[in-house]
Amino acid sequence: MLTATLLYNVITRDYPTSLANAAKQPTAERSTKDFLANIGKITSAKQLVGNSQLYNYVMTAFGLQDMAYAKALITKVLNGGTAASGLAQKLHDPRYTALVNTFNFAVTGAATTSDTTAMQKVVSNYNEQTLETTTGQQNQGAQQALYFKRMAPNIKDVYGILADRTVLQVVETAFGLPATLSLQNIDTQAKEISQLLDVSKLQDPTYLNKFLERFTATYDAVNPSGGMSSTPTNALLVTSTGISSSLLLSLANLKRGGS
C-alpha cells in the first residue's frame, strides 16, 4: 500500500492528468454530461434543490454530499447568497461559501446558471471529488490532503477550519493536537490553532505545500497501514457525517465564544 506522502505526491505531480483520468470514469462522465445539458434550465434555488440529479451533482461538487438530505437548509443557504446576513456566512464553513459564490441566485437570479465559466468550475469540482474518492480507497491520508488543498482557497479565517471537520482533522494531525481540543471553548480552539497555523498564508502555494508535507509525513507516522481500517466513500465521510440541519442552524445563530 502506498503511503499518504507518496500517493499524494504522485497525484499532484501531474494533477491535470490525474483529474482527467478521474473525469473519464463512466459514472462521472455520464453525470457530467447530464449536468451540462440541463443546468442552464435552472433559474432558482428552489428549482435546483428540486431536481434530484442536478442537486446531487452540485452537492457532490462542493463536498456537501453528507448534507444532501437537508434540502430546506440548502435552499435557505442558496437564497441568502453571499451577503453577511446570509446563512452561508453564519455557518463559517468554506463549503457553503464556495457553493453560494457559484450559485448566487440572490444577486444574479435566473442568469446564475448561464455563466458557463462558473458551471465548468462546478464540473472541475466534481471531478476533484471523484479523484479524492478513488484516492481514499487507497489511502485516507492522501485523500484528506487533496481535500485540504482544494478547500484552502476558501478558508478565510480559523473559524473556517473549525467549521469543517475534515479540514480540522488535517490540522490536528499535522500538529499533533489532541482530539479533546474540540471539547474546549471555540475561541480557545481558534487561538491555539492560530498560534500554529497562519491561515492567511494558505493562499501561498509554497506555505500550503509545506504544511501538507508536514501533514502527510505525520499521518504516515501514526497510520502505517494507511488508515484503512474503515474505508469512507468520500473525503467528507471521513469525519463529517451525521450533522443535522437543525444543529447547523443553531450553530449559525450562536455568537463566537458560546454567548
Helices and strands as residue ranges (DSSP letters): H 4-13, H 15-23, H 26-38, G 39-41, H 45-50, H 52-61, G 65-67, H 71-80, H 87-91, H 94-102, H 105-108, G 109-114, H 116-136, H 140-151, G 152-154, H 158-163, H 165-174, G 179-183, H 186-196, G 199-203, H 205-222, G 235-238, H 245-252
